[in-house]
Amino acid sequence: MTNNQRLTLIVITIITAFVIYGMTSFIDGGYNQAVELASGHMVDSAPDVIFELKTGLQGGRMVYIGVAGDIAGVINPTLVVDQGDVAQIILVNGDSMEHDISVPDFGVTSPRISAKGEVAKITFHTDQAGSFAYFCTMPGHRQGGMEGQLIVNGTGGHHGNTQPMTAARIAADPTDIPPPLNGRPAKSVKIELTAVELEGNLASGETYTYWTFNGQVPGPFLRVRQGDTVELTLKNDNSNHMAHSIDLHAVTGPHGGGMATQTPPGEFRTITFKAIKPGLYVYHCATPSVGQHIANGMYGMILVEPADGLPKVDREFYVMQGEMYTVKPFGAKGLHEYSHDKMLAATPEYFVLNGSVDALTDIYPLKAAVGETVRIFFGVGGPNMASSFHVIGEMFDRVYSQAALTSSPLTNVQTTLVPPGGATVVEFALEVPGRYMLVDHAISRTEKGLMGFLDVEGEQQPDIFYVH
């Protein structure tokens, strides 16, 4: 081959490569050029299954919207594949905001796209069976609604995040409250609580070994009257590995009962106290390390009603905030373990309402109707962080600051501060239907799991709120 022939062959090769690359880019498009991030389980193989999603806004939330096939028009659709498939997700920017898509359990994250019509793709091998989250990694976008599930069907190999399907639901139902006492006479009351250590659901695909009262977080809402004589028995389940106890802030006596109730596994302790001062009080485990026992879920509240009772409302709810200190970072899948170093440094990975990330959003959203008055018994288990309790879109008509029920309430309050080991009682009337969000207005904590919903049904009230 002559030099001229070699040169001609090189030129033809370059031109051919350029044409093929250009055609490929054109075929991938109709949109701007698609881009992929090669990482984790990303593969070059042709996909067995292709899903196309578009970013958008629905009901004031950022979401993924299915584009074609069975998922067309579906918000944050569940994507189903078989184990071993090569899956591809095509993401189209539909709203001119910066987004991406990540399936961290398979080690893939797309580049960020911000121009309307811009496209990104991830292609990966689904070598694990189970349920896995996909979401946008932009700060706040996942919490703002951009999250869905990838289901990988199969029986072989590692089963990823099937564990939460069998772990216990520890979230306390916010409506599980004894009825008002309506000024009944004082009497003797018997209460029995059991310390239970168990693996429970922390979030989708995530579990944690909780320490609880009666298998829930927070522990049961206790309701007595001023002047009642209370006999309280704490049992420590014989399957537990730790001693436990209870310190009730409503108790007048050494250590709030904490020292007298130190209970080894398989045993019980009983104390009797008189509820002499009305208020809403926190109770918690007081076994060293106290911070560890609280962080693991051992807190709750006891209401000592004034002798004349409380004003009538239509609905009452029980909500407590806590923080969790895990070795793995927020959002990591699988079983989480407690980090004592993080607890001492007061650097929690999670902030939760009623024990888990989804307790008051997916499992037990609060429900009410226009025209009703609601009362929220709100407390902070801690162990370290105060809460700036706020309901987005509402004002508190009455706030019994520090849960001082015999003091005149504050009125028309936007946000109320509650310290760890403290409580408050808020009341407000509902005038406009819609979804209201319960938050700590140290607002970055929503990105670490702290969120609750209050869903209000009823007719629109355009004289109060109107969307043009």
The 8 nearest C-alpha neighbors of each residue, nearest first, counted from 0:
[[1, 4, 5, 2, 3, 6, 8, 7],
 [2, 0, 4, 3, 5, 6, 7, 8],
 [1, 3, 5, 4, 6, 0, 7, 8],
 [2, 4, 6, 1, 5, 7, 0, 8],
 [3, 5, 7, 1, 2, 6, 0, 8],
 [4, 6, 2, 8, 7, 3, 9, 1],
 [7, 5, 3, 9, 4, 8, 2, 10],
 [6, 8, 4, 10, 5, 9, 3, 11],
 [9, 7, 5, 11, 6, 10, 12, 4],
 [10, 8, 12, 6, 11, 7, 13, 5],
 [11, 9, 13, 7, 12, 8, 14, 6],
 [10, 12, 8, 14, 9, 13, 15, 7],
 [13, 11, 9, 15, 10, 14, 8, 16],
 [14, 12, 10, 16, 15, 11, 17, 9],
 [13, 15, 17, 11, 16, 12, 18, 10],
 [16, 14, 12, 18, 17, 13, 11, 19],
 [17, 15, 19, 13, 18, 14, 20, 12],
 [16, 18, 14, 20, 15, 19, 21, 13],
 [17, 19, 21, 15, 16, 20, 22, 14],
 [20, 18, 22, 16, 21, 17, 23, 15],
 [21, 19, 23, 17, 22, 18, 16, 24],
 [20, 22, 18, 24, 23, 19, 17, 25],
 [21, 23, 25, 19, 24, 20, 18, 26],
 [24, 22, 20, 26, 25, 21, 19, 27],
 [25, 23, 27, 21, 22, 26, 32, 20],
 [24, 26, 22, 28, 23, 27, 21, 29],
 [25, 27, 23, 28, 24, 22, 29, 21],
 [28, 26, 24, 25, 23, 33, 32, 29],
 [29, 27, 30, 25, 26, 32, 31, 24],
 [28, 30, 25, 31, 27, 26, 32, 116],
 [31, 29, 28, 116, 117, 32, 118, 33],
 [30, 32, 117, 28, 118, 33, 116, 29],
 [33, 31, 28, 24, 30, 34, 118, 27],
 [34, 32, 118, 119, 31, 27, 120, 28],
 [33, 35, 119, 120, 32, 118, 36, 110],
 [36, 34, 120, 121, 109, 119, 37, 110],
 [35, 37, 109, 38, 110, 108, 34, 121],
 [36, 38, 41, 35, 39, 107, 42, 121],
 [39, 37, 41, 107, 36, 40, 106, 108],
 [38, 40, 106, 41, 107, 105, 37, 123],
 [39, 41, 123, 105, 106, 124, 42, 38],
 [42, 40, 123, 122, 38, 39, 37, 107],
 [43, 41, 123, 44, 122, 40, 124, 37],
 [42, 44, 45, 41, 122, 123, 46, 37],
 [45, 43, 42, 46, 85, 122, 123, 47],
 [44, 46, 43, 47, 85, 42, 122, 87],
 [47, 45, 85, 86, 48, 87, 44, 49],
 [48, 46, 85, 84, 86, 45, 49, 87],
 [47, 49, 86, 46, 87, 85, 50, 84],
 [50, 48, 87, 88, 86, 46, 51, 47],
 [51, 49, 88, 89, 87, 52, 48, 78],
 [52, 50, 89, 66, 88, 90, 65, 49],
 [51, 53, 65, 90, 64, 66, 63, 89],
 [54, 52, 91, 64, 63, 93, 90, 92],
 [55, 53, 63, 93, 92, 62, 64, 94],
 [56, 54, 94, 93, 62, 61, 63, 53],
 [55, 57, 61, 60, 62, 59, 58, 54],
 [56, 58, 60, 59, 61, 55, 62, 74],
 [59, 57, 60, 56, 61, 62, 434, 55],
 [58, 60, 57, 56, 61, 143, 62, 144],
 [61, 59, 57, 56, 58, 144, 143, 62],
 [60, 62, 56, 144, 145, 143, 55, 57],
 [63, 61, 145, 144, 55, 54, 56, 60],
 [62, 64, 54, 75, 53, 74, 52, 145],
 [65, 63, 74, 53, 52, 73, 72, 75],
 [64, 66, 71, 52, 70, 72, 73, 67],
 [67, 65, 71, 52, 51, 72, 64, 53],
 [68, 66, 71, 70, 65, 69, 51, 72],
 [69, 67, 71, 70, 66, 65, 50, 51],
 [68, 70, 71, 67, 65, 73, 72, 66],
 [69, 71, 65, 73, 68, 67, 76, 72],
 [72, 70, 67, 66, 65, 68, 73, 69],
 [71, 73, 65, 64, 66, 70, 74, 67],
 [74, 72, 65, 70, 76, 71, 64, 75],
 [73, 75, 64, 76, 63, 72, 62, 65],
 [76, 74, 147, 63, 64, 146, 62, 73],
 [77, 75, 73, 74, 78, 70, 147, 65],
 [76, 78, 148, 149, 147, 79, 75, 150],
 [77, 79, 149, 150, 76, 148, 80, 50],
 [80, 78, 150, 149, 151, 77, 81, 152],
 [81, 79, 151, 152, 150, 82, 84, 78],
 [82, 80, 152, 151, 84, 153, 83, 79],
 [81, 83, 153, 151, 152, 125, 84, 128],
 [82, 84, 126, 125, 81, 124, 85, 127],
 [85, 83, 82, 125, 81, 47, 86, 124],
 [84, 86, 124, 46, 47, 123, 125, 48],
 [87, 85, 48, 46, 123, 122, 84, 49],
 [86, 88, 122, 49, 121, 46, 48, 50],
 [87, 89, 50, 121, 120, 51, 49, 90],
 [88, 90, 120, 51, 119, 50, 52, 87],
 [89, 91, 52, 119, 118, 53, 51, 120],
 [92, 90, 118, 53, 117, 116, 93, 52],
 [93, 91, 115, 116, 54, 117, 53, 94],
 [92, 94, 54, 115, 55, 53, 91, 116],
 [93, 95, 55, 96, 115, 92, 54, 56],
 [96, 94, 115, 114, 113, 93, 92, 97],
 [97, 95, 113, 94, 98, 114, 92, 115],
 [96, 98, 113, 112, 111, 95, 99, 114],
 [99, 97, 111, 112, 135, 96, 137, 113],
 [98, 100, 111, 135, 109, 110, 112, 136],
 [101, 99, 135, 134, 109, 108, 133, 136],
 [100, 102, 108, 133, 134, 103, 107, 135],
 [101, 103, 133, 107, 104, 105, 132, 108],
 [104, 102, 106, 105, 101, 107, 108, 133],
 [105, 103, 106, 102, 131, 332, 107, 132],
 [106, 104, 103, 40, 107, 102, 39, 123],
 [105, 107, 39, 103, 104, 40, 38, 102],
 [106, 108, 102, 39, 105, 101, 38, 103],
 [109, 107, 101, 100, 102, 36, 110, 121],
 [108, 110, 36, 100, 99, 121, 35, 119],
 [111, 109, 99, 36, 112, 119, 35, 108],
 [110, 112, 99, 98, 97, 109, 113, 119],
 [111, 113, 97, 98, 117, 114, 99, 110],
 [112, 114, 97, 96, 95, 98, 115, 92],
 [115, 113, 95, 117, 116, 112, 92, 96],
 [114, 116, 95, 92, 93, 117, 94, 113],
 [117, 115, 92, 30, 91, 93, 114, 118],
 [116, 118, 31, 114, 92, 115, 91, 30],
 [119, 117, 91, 33, 90, 31, 92, 116],
 [118, 120, 34, 33, 90, 89, 35, 109],
 [121, 119, 89, 35, 88, 90, 34, 109],
 [120, 122, 88, 87, 109, 35, 123, 107],
 [123, 121, 87, 41, 86, 42, 88, 120],
 [124, 122, 41, 40, 42, 86, 85, 125],
 [123, 125, 85, 126, 40, 84, 86, 83],
 [126, 124, 83, 82, 127, 84, 85, 123],
 [125, 127, 83, 124, 82, 128, 156, 84],
 [128, 126, 157, 125, 158, 159, 82, 156],
 [127, 129, 158, 151, 153, 152, 82, 159],
 [130, 128, 159, 161, 160, 158, 151, 150],
 [129, 131, 150, 160, 149, 161, 151, 148],
 [132, 130, 149, 148, 150, 129, 160, 133],
 [133, 131, 148, 147, 149, 102, 134, 146],
 [132, 134, 102, 147, 101, 146, 148, 149],
 [133, 135, 146, 101, 100, 145, 141, 136],
 [134, 136, 100, 99, 141, 137, 145, 140],
 [135, 137, 138, 134, 99, 141, 101, 140],
 [136, 138, 140, 135, 139, 98, 99, 141],
 [139, 137, 140, 136, 141, 446, 135, 142],
 [138, 140, 142, 141, 143, 446, 137, 136],
 [141, 139, 143, 142, 137, 138, 145, 135],
 [140, 142, 145, 143, 144, 135, 139, 146],
 [141, 143, 139, 140, 144, 446, 445, 145],
 [144, 142, 140, 141, 61, 60, 139, 145],
 [143, 145, 61, 62, 141, 142, 60, 146],
 [146, 144, 62, 141, 134, 61, 140, 135],
 [147, 145, 134, 141, 133, 144, 75, 132],
 [146, 148, 75, 133, 132, 77, 76, 134],
 [149, 147, 132, 77, 131, 133, 150, 78],
 [148, 150, 78, 131, 77, 130, 79, 132],
 [151, 149, 130, 79, 129, 78, 152, 148],
 [152, 150, 128, 80, 81, 129, 82, 79],
 [153, 151, 81, 82, 128, 80, 150, 129],
 [154, 152, 82, 128, 155, 81, 151, 129],
 [153, 155, 128, 156, 152, 158, 82, 157],
 [154, 156, 153, 157, 128, 158, 82, 127],
 [157, 155, 158, 127, 154, 128, 126, 153],
 [156, 158, 127, 159, 128, 155, 126, 129],
 [159, 157, 128, 129, 127, 161, 160, 156],
 [160, 158, 129, 157, 127, 128, 161, 130],
 [159, 161, 204, 129, 162, 130, 158, 333],
 [160, 162, 129, 164, 163, 159, 158, 130],
 [161, 163, 160, 164, 165, 166, 204, 333],
 [164, 162, 166, 165, 204, 161, 200, 206],
 [163, 165, 162, 161, 166, 160, 167, 204],
 [164, 166, 163, 162, 167, 161, 199, 200],
 [167, 165, 163, 199, 200, 198, 164, 162],
 [168, 166, 199, 169, 200, 198, 165, 197],
 [167, 169, 199, 200, 170, 166, 215, 171],
 [168, 170, 215, 199, 216, 167, 214, 171],
 [171, 169, 354, 353, 216, 358, 215, 168],
 [170, 172, 216, 215, 353, 217, 173, 169],
 [171, 173, 175, 174, 363, 170, 317, 353],
 [174, 172, 317, 316, 175, 318, 171, 363],
 [173, 175, 316, 172, 176, 317, 315, 365],
 [176, 174, 172, 173, 177, 220, 317, 171],
 [175, 177, 174, 220, 178, 317, 316, 173],
 [176, 178, 222, 179, 175, 221, 220, 180],
 [179, 177, 176, 180, 222, 181, 315, 175],
 [180, 178, 181, 177, 308, 309, 222, 182],
 [179, 181, 182, 183, 178, 308, 224, 304],
 [182, 180, 308, 179, 183, 307, 309, 306],
 [181, 183, 307, 308, 306, 180, 184, 305],
 [182, 184, 181, 180, 185, 306, 224, 307],
 [185, 183, 186, 182, 306, 224, 227, 226],
 [184, 186, 227, 226, 224, 183, 225, 187],
 [185, 187, 227, 228, 184, 188, 226, 224],
 [186, 188, 228, 227, 229, 189, 185, 230],
 [187, 189, 229, 228, 230, 186, 190, 227],
 [188, 190, 230, 229, 231, 191, 187, 232],
 [191, 189, 231, 230, 232, 188, 192, 229],
 [190, 192, 232, 231, 233, 189, 193, 234],
 [191, 193, 233, 213, 234, 212, 232, 190],
 [194, 192, 234, 213, 212, 235, 233, 195],
 [193, 195, 212, 235, 211, 236, 213, 234],
 [196, 194, 211, 214, 236, 210, 213, 212],
 [197, 195, 210, 209, 239, 211, 194, 208],
 [198, 196, 208, 209, 199, 195, 210, 214],
 [197, 199, 208, 207, 166, 209, 167, 206],
 [200, 198, 167, 166, 206, 207, 168, 169],
 [199, 201, 206, 168, 202, 166, 163, 167],
 [200, 202, 355, 206, 205, 207, 356, 199],
 [203, 201, 205, 356, 200, 204, 357, 355],
 [202, 204, 205, 163, 201, 200, 132, 357],
 [203, 205, 160, 332, 163, 202, 333, 131],
 [206, 204, 333, 202, 332, 201, 203, 334],
 [205, 207, 200, 334, 201, 199, 335, 333],
 [208, 206, 335, 198, 334, 199, 209, 201],
 [209, 207, 198, 197, 199, 210, 196, 206],
 [210, 208, 295, 197, 196, 207, 296, 198],
 [209, 211, 196, 295, 296, 297, 195, 197],
 [212, 210, 297, 214, 195, 296, 194, 215],
 [211, 213, 194, 218, 214, 193, 297, 195],
 [214, 212, 193, 215, 194, 211, 195, 192],
 [215, 213, 211, 195, 212, 169, 216, 197],
 [214, 216, 169, 218, 171, 213, 211, 170],
 [217, 215, 354, 218, 171, 170, 353, 296],
 [216, 218, 299, 298, 353, 215, 171, 354],
 [217, 219, 299, 212, 216, 215, 298, 213],
 [220, 218, 221, 299, 217, 213, 212, 300],
 [219, 221, 300, 301, 176, 218, 222, 299],
 [220, 222, 301, 219, 302, 300, 223, 177],
 [223, 221, 302, 301, 303, 177, 220, 224],
 [222, 224, 303, 302, 304, 227, 221, 225],
 [225, 223, 304, 303, 227, 226, 185, 305],
 [224, 226, 274, 305, 275, 306, 277, 303],
 [225, 227, 185, 275, 274, 224, 273, 228],
 [228, 226, 185, 186, 224, 274, 225, 187],
 [229, 227, 273, 187, 272, 188, 186, 274],
 [228, 230, 188, 272, 271, 189, 187, 273],
 [231, 229, 271, 189, 270, 188, 190, 272],
 [230, 232, 190, 270, 269, 191, 189, 229],
 [233, 231, 269, 191, 268, 192, 190, 234],
 [232, 234, 192, 268, 267, 193, 191, 269],
 [235, 233, 267, 193, 266, 194, 236, 192],
 [234, 236, 194, 264, 265, 193, 266, 267],
 [235, 237, 265, 238, 239, 264, 195, 194],
 [265, 236, 238, 264, 239, 235, 266, 240],
 [237, 239, 236, 240, 264, 265, 196, 195],
 [240, 238, 237, 236, 264, 196, 241, 195],
 [239, 241, 264, 238, 242, 196, 237, 263],
 [242, 240, 239, 243, 264, 263, 196, 235],
 [241, 243, 263, 262, 264, 261, 286, 240],
 [244, 242, 262, 286, 261, 284, 241, 263],
 [243, 245, 261, 260, 284, 285, 257, 286],
 [246, 244, 284, 257, 283, 285, 260, 247],
 [245, 247, 257, 255, 256, 283, 282, 285],
 [248, 246, 282, 255, 249, 250, 245, 281],
 [247, 249, 250, 280, 281, 282, 255, 246],
 [248, 250, 247, 280, 251, 274, 301, 276],
 [251, 249, 255, 248, 247, 252, 272, 274],
 [250, 252, 255, 249, 253, 272, 273, 248],
 [251, 253, 255, 250, 254, 256, 272, 249],
 [254, 252, 255, 256, 251, 258, 257, 250],
 [253, 255, 257, 256, 258, 252, 246, 259],
 [256, 254, 246, 250, 247, 253, 252, 257],
 [255, 257, 246, 254, 259, 258, 260, 253],
 [258, 256, 246, 245, 254, 260, 285, 255],
 [257, 259, 260, 256, 261, 254, 253, 244],
 [258, 260, 256, 257, 261, 270, 268, 269],
 [259, 261, 244, 268, 257, 258, 262, 256],
 [262, 260, 244, 243, 258, 259, 257, 242],
 [261, 263, 242, 243, 260, 244, 267, 266],
 [262, 264, 242, 266, 265, 235, 243, 241],
 [265, 263, 237, 235, 266, 239, 236, 242],
 [237, 264, 266, 236, 235, 263, 267, 234],
 [267, 265, 264, 235, 263, 234, 262, 268],
 [268, 266, 234, 233, 262, 235, 232, 269],
 [267, 269, 260, 233, 232, 262, 234, 270],
 [268, 270, 232, 231, 233, 260, 267, 271],
 [271, 269, 231, 230, 232, 272, 268, 256],
 [270, 272, 230, 229, 231, 269, 228, 273],
 [273, 271, 229, 228, 250, 274, 270, 230],
 [272, 274, 228, 275, 227, 229, 226, 271],
 [275, 273, 226, 225, 227, 276, 228, 272],
 [274, 276, 226, 225, 273, 277, 227, 251],
 [275, 277, 274, 225, 278, 303, 249, 226],
 [278, 276, 303, 305, 304, 225, 404, 275],
 [277, 279, 303, 404, 403, 402, 302, 280],
 [278, 280, 302, 402, 301, 303, 422, 300],
 [281, 279, 301, 248, 300, 249, 278, 302],
 [282, 280, 300, 248, 299, 420, 301, 421],
 [281, 283, 247, 299, 300, 246, 298, 248],
 [284, 282, 298, 246, 245, 297, 285, 299],
 [283, 285, 245, 244, 297, 286, 246, 292],
 [286, 284, 289, 257, 244, 245, 246, 283],
 [285, 287, 289, 243, 284, 244, 288, 261],
 [288, 286, 289, 285, 292, 290, 291, 284],
 [287, 289, 291, 290, 286, 292, 285, 293],
 [290, 288, 287, 285, 292, 286, 291, 293],
 [291, 289, 293, 288, 292, 382, 294, 342],
 [290, 292, 294, 288, 289, 293, 295, 339],
 [291, 293, 295, 289, 290, 294, 297, 284],
 [292, 294, 297, 290, 296, 295, 291, 382],
 [293, 295, 291, 296, 323, 292, 290, 382],
 [294, 296, 209, 292, 210, 293, 291, 297],
 [297, 295, 293, 211, 294, 210, 216, 298],
 [298, 296, 293, 211, 283, 284, 292, 210],
 [299, 297, 283, 217, 282, 380, 296, 218],
 [298, 300, 218, 217, 282, 281, 283, 219],
 [301, 299, 281, 280, 282, 220, 221, 302],
 [300, 302, 221, 280, 222, 220, 279, 281],
 [303, 301, 279, 222, 304, 278, 221, 280],
 [302, 304, 277, 223, 224, 278, 225, 222],
 [303, 305, 224, 277, 308, 225, 302, 223],
 [306, 304, 308, 277, 307, 225, 224, 303],
 [305, 307, 225, 308, 182, 304, 224, 183],
 [308, 306, 182, 305, 309, 181, 304, 183],
 [309, 307, 182, 305, 181, 304, 306, 180],
 [308, 310, 311, 307, 304, 305, 181, 179],
 [311, 309, 312, 308, 181, 307, 179, 374],
 [310, 312, 309, 313, 179, 372, 308, 181],
 [313, 311, 372, 314, 373, 310, 374, 315],
 [314, 312, 372, 371, 373, 311, 315, 374],
 [315, 313, 373, 312, 374, 372, 316, 367],
 [314, 316, 374, 373, 375, 174, 317, 313],
 [315, 317, 375, 173, 174, 376, 374, 318],
 [316, 318, 173, 376, 375, 377, 174, 319],
 [319, 317, 377, 173, 353, 376, 316, 378],
 [320, 318, 378, 379, 353, 377, 352, 217],
 [321, 319, 352, 379, 351, 380, 378, 353],
 [322, 320, 381, 380, 351, 350, 379, 352],
 [321, 323, 350, 349, 381, 351, 347, 294],
 [324, 322, 349, 347, 294, 348, 325, 350],
 [323, 325, 347, 338, 348, 337, 342, 341],
 [326, 324, 337, 338, 336, 327, 335, 348],
 [325, 327, 338, 336, 337, 328, 335, 324],
 [326, 328, 325, 331, 335, 329, 336, 348],
 [329, 327, 331, 348, 330, 326, 325, 349],
 [328, 330, 348, 331, 349, 447, 327, 325],
 [329, 331, 332, 328, 205, 202, 327, 447],
 [332, 330, 329, 328, 327, 333, 205, 335],
 [333, 331, 205, 204, 330, 334, 160, 104],
 [332, 334, 205, 206, 204, 160, 335, 331],
 [333, 335, 206, 207, 205, 336, 332, 208],
 [336, 334, 207, 206, 325, 333, 327, 326],
 [335, 337, 325, 326, 207, 338, 334, 208],
 [336, 338, 325, 324, 326, 339, 335, 295],
 [339, 337, 325, 326, 341, 340, 324, 342],
 [338, 340, 342, 341, 343, 337, 291, 324],
 [341, 339, 343, 342, 338, 344, 345, 324],
 [340, 342, 344, 346, 338, 339, 343, 324],
 [341, 343, 345, 339, 344, 340, 324, 346],
 [344, 342, 340, 345, 341, 339, 346, 290],
 [343, 345, 341, 342, 346, 340, 339, 347],
 [346, 344, 342, 343, 341, 347, 383, 384],
 [347, 345, 341, 344, 342, 348, 324, 343],
 [348, 346, 324, 323, 349, 345, 322, 341],
 [347, 349, 329, 324, 328, 323, 325, 447],
 [350, 348, 323, 447, 347, 322, 448, 329],
 [349, 351, 322, 449, 448, 447, 321, 444],
 [352, 350, 449, 355, 321, 356, 354, 320],
 [351, 353, 320, 354, 319, 449, 355, 321],
 [354, 352, 170, 319, 216, 171, 217, 358],
 [353, 355, 216, 170, 352, 351, 217, 358],
 [356, 354, 201, 358, 351, 357, 353, 170],
 [355, 357, 448, 202, 351, 358, 201, 449],
 [356, 358, 360, 361, 355, 359, 202, 362],
 [359, 357, 362, 355, 170, 360, 363, 356],
 [360, 358, 364, 451, 363, 357, 362, 452],
 [359, 361, 364, 451, 357, 452, 358, 362],
 [360, 362, 357, 363, 359, 358, 364, 452],
 [363, 361, 358, 360, 359, 357, 364, 170],
 [362, 364, 359, 358, 361, 172, 365, 360],
 [365, 363, 359, 360, 452, 453, 366, 362],
 [364, 366, 453, 452, 454, 363, 359, 367],
 [367, 365, 454, 453, 455, 364, 368, 456],
 [368, 366, 455, 454, 456, 365, 371, 369],
 [369, 367, 456, 455, 371, 457, 370, 429],
 [370, 368, 429, 457, 430, 371, 432, 431],
 [369, 371, 429, 430, 368, 428, 372, 457],
 [372, 370, 369, 429, 368, 313, 428, 373],
 [373, 371, 428, 313, 312, 427, 429, 314],
 [372, 374, 314, 426, 427, 315, 313, 312],
 [373, 375, 426, 315, 425, 314, 316, 376],
 [376, 374, 316, 425, 377, 315, 424, 317],
 [375, 377, 424, 317, 316, 318, 423, 374],
 [378, 376, 318, 423, 319, 422, 375, 424],
 [379, 377, 422, 319, 421, 423, 320, 380],
 [380, 378, 320, 419, 319, 381, 420, 421],
 [381, 379, 321, 420, 298, 419, 382, 320],
 [382, 380, 419, 383, 321, 379, 384, 322],
 [381, 383, 290, 380, 293, 294, 419, 384],
 [384, 382, 381, 419, 345, 385, 322, 290],
 [385, 383, 381, 419, 382, 386, 418, 322],
 [386, 384, 418, 419, 417, 387, 383, 379],
 [385, 387, 417, 388, 439, 416, 418, 384],
 [386, 388, 416, 439, 440, 415, 414, 389],
 [389, 387, 439, 415, 386, 414, 438, 416],
 [388, 390, 414, 438, 439, 437, 440, 391],
 [391, 389, 437, 436, 393, 392, 438, 435],
 [390, 392, 436, 393, 435, 389, 437, 438],
 [393, 391, 435, 390, 394, 436, 434, 389],
 [394, 392, 390, 391, 395, 413, 435, 427],
 [393, 395, 413, 412, 411, 396, 427, 392],
 [394, 396, 412, 427, 397, 411, 426, 425],
 [397, 395, 411, 427, 410, 426, 394, 412],
 [396, 398, 410, 426, 395, 409, 408, 425],
 [399, 397, 425, 409, 408, 400, 424, 410],
 [398, 400, 408, 402, 424, 403, 423, 404],
 [399, 401, 402, 398, 423, 403, 408, 424],
 [400, 402, 423, 403, 422, 399, 421, 417],
 [403, 401, 423, 399, 400, 279, 422, 424],
 [404, 402, 401, 399, 278, 406, 405, 400],
 [405, 403, 278, 406, 402, 399, 277, 305],
 [404, 406, 403, 407, 277, 305, 278, 399],
 [407, 405, 404, 403, 408, 399, 400, 402],
 [406, 408, 409, 405, 399, 404, 403, 398],
 [409, 407, 399, 398, 397, 406, 410, 400],
 [408, 410, 398, 397, 399, 407, 412, 411],
 [409, 411, 397, 396, 412, 408, 398, 395],
 [412, 410, 396, 395, 394, 397, 413, 409],
 [411, 413, 395, 410, 394, 414, 396, 409],
 [412, 414, 394, 395, 389, 411, 415, 393],
 [415, 413, 389, 388, 412, 387, 416, 440],
 [414, 416, 388, 387, 417, 389, 413, 412],
 [417, 415, 387, 386, 388, 418, 414, 385],
 [416, 418, 386, 385, 421, 422, 387, 415],
 [419, 417, 385, 421, 420, 386, 379, 416],
 [420, 418, 381, 379, 385, 421, 380, 384],
 [419, 421, 380, 379, 281, 418, 381, 422],
 [422, 420, 418, 419, 379, 378, 417, 281],
 [423, 421, 378, 402, 401, 377, 417, 379],
 [422, 424, 402, 401, 377, 400, 399, 378],
 [423, 425, 376, 399, 402, 375, 398, 377],
 [426, 424, 398, 375, 374, 397, 395, 399],
 [425, 427, 374, 397, 373, 396, 395, 375],
 [428, 426, 396, 395, 372, 373, 429, 397],
 [427, 429, 372, 371, 373, 430, 370, 426],
 [430, 428, 369, 370, 371, 431, 372, 427],
 [429, 431, 369, 370, 428, 432, 460, 463],
 [430, 432, 460, 369, 429, 459, 433, 464],
 [433, 431, 455, 456, 457, 369, 459, 458],
 [434, 432, 455, 454, 435, 456, 431, 453],
 [433, 435, 454, 453, 455, 452, 436, 432],
 [436, 434, 453, 452, 391, 392, 454, 433],
 [435, 437, 452, 391, 390, 451, 453, 438],
 [436, 438, 390, 451, 450, 452, 389, 391],
 [439, 437, 450, 389, 440, 388, 436, 390],
 [438, 440, 388, 387, 441, 386, 442, 389],
 [441, 439, 442, 387, 438, 389, 388, 386],
 [442, 440, 439, 443, 444, 387, 386, 438],
 [441, 443, 440, 444, 445, 439, 438, 446],
 [444, 442, 445, 446, 441, 447, 440, 139],
 [443, 445, 447, 446, 442, 449, 441, 350],
 [444, 446, 449, 443, 448, 447, 442, 450],
 [447, 445, 444, 443, 448, 139, 142, 449],
 [448, 446, 349, 444, 445, 350, 449, 329],
 [447, 449, 356, 445, 350, 446, 351, 349],
 [450, 448, 445, 351, 350, 444, 352, 447],
 [451, 449, 438, 437, 445, 448, 436, 352],
 [450, 452, 359, 437, 360, 436, 364, 438],
 [453, 451, 436, 364, 360, 435, 437, 359],
 [452, 454, 365, 435, 366, 434, 364, 436],
 [455, 453, 434, 366, 433, 365, 452, 435],
 [454, 456, 432, 368, 367, 433, 366, 434],
 [457, 455, 368, 432, 369, 367, 433, 454],
 [458, 456, 369, 432, 368, 459, 455, 431],
 [459, 457, 460, 432, 456, 369, 431, 368],
 [458, 460, 461, 432, 431, 457, 464, 465],
 [459, 461, 462, 463, 431, 464, 458, 430],
 [462, 460, 465, 464, 463, 459, 466, 431],
 [461, 463, 460, 464, 465, 459, 431, 430],
 [464, 462, 461, 460, 465, 431, 430, 459],
 [465, 463, 461, 462, 460, 466, 431, 459],
 [464, 466, 461, 467, 463, 462, 460, 459],
 [467, 465, 464, 461, 463, 459, 460, 462],
 [466, 465, 464, 461, 462, 463, 459, 460]]
